[in-house]
């Protein structure tokens, strides 16, 4: 076999192995990014004391009328206004 062909095939195999390794590394990096983004989202939701119903309402409002949020027009449904026991500023157990 031609020596040049052998060398090119070896280079090709080496490149394929490197591509596979880099693709695997990219998948791992993408997984880590997704995990960190999800953690950021959870921290944000928890920092605003949102329950699942409130989060769903917020997302629905943003989908239906994103500008309403910026204008402060998002209304909390009546049945959710009293769900947070600390909403009135009283912290349980300090009285």
KANOR-V342563 format. One record per pair of residues at least 24 apart in sequence whose ideal C-beta (glycine too) atoms are under 6 Angstrom apart, sorted by sequence separation. I is the first residue (numbers start at 1). J is the second residue. D is the distance in whole Angstrom. If there is no record, write none. Layout:
# KANOR-V342563
i & j & d
I & J & D
I & J & D
This chain:
# KANOR-V342563
none
